[in-house]
Amino acid sequence: MSKPVLLITRKLPEAIEVRAARDFDARLNPNDDPWFRSGAEIAKRATEAQAAGVLCAAGDPMNAETIKALPASVKAIATFSVGYDHIDVPAATARGIVVTNTPEVLSFATAETAMTLMLMAARRAGEGERMVRAGKWEGWAPTQLMGVTLEKKKLGILGMGRIGRELADMARGFKMEIHYRDVNKLPPELEKGAIYHDSDDKFLATIDVISMHVPGGDATRKWLNAERLAKMKKGSLVVNSGRGGSVDDEALIAALASGHIRAAGLDVYDGEPVVNPGYFKLESVALLPHLGSATIETRAAMGQRALENLDAALRLGTKPPHAVN
Ligand code: DGY
């Protein structure tokens, strides 16, 4: 029996491409050529190949238009990411296409990125690194680049899912007090003493640092806006390693420029890879290029998970373990 054709939009780790080529008629993108940025191009390639599946990644424009243009041969879309806000899931469901993601395996790595950003923001690490690299460091000085400690600070986790809970565990090691805001209060074994807030206002007024772990999409669009930033204490820190669209960039830039927000650490951006140039003028913001899950171990596990989902959908005829529709 011939292998199902699988269109892979992005360059993937070697072992994942080898497995994909073993089990599928895999159409790879070995040089990560940027055709994946165009939904029309993805659909054209899927049509030419008569693909049974598309293995895409965060940011690929798998919107309603792209999904509409896919050939009838496509039965599964597997994203190499936990987030699937780049996929119009109702449009896929309407066409009978199963959509899958890669949860769990990237929670620790993404929490590590949030912790990195929190430390960078608190301890002015980006600023210090830029100073040394530019040859502008003139030696140790008692008042140089003083940041703030995280010890005993109140960490507010917006979205206490798997990533938020991994971050809470890490932050306990930094002697932080954990607060969280979510739709529902967690059971005690997951909460582990973290303090639940059922209102945005009280949550924002209590915490010293916010770390955002909410999915992208209309429901969270520009959640952290000028009004909510104003409710945070002066000198608070903002960290976002979830989705860029949940922060109102102009509002955050203004709050950083005024000093109301002391510092921020961002890994994700509204409209990325474009970054609001207002951030570049600010020393008080640490900017990473969406590194959330970027460890060798995690990216390998994400690839295996994506292929397990595709195996189920296209080779075994079973329900994929991580279907989102
Ligand atoms: C995800 O998996 O959604 C991440 O943002 C990609 O690192």
Residues whose N, C-alpha, C, O or C-beta is under 5 A from the ligand:
A	BS01	DGY	A58 F80 S81 V82 G83 G242 G292 S293
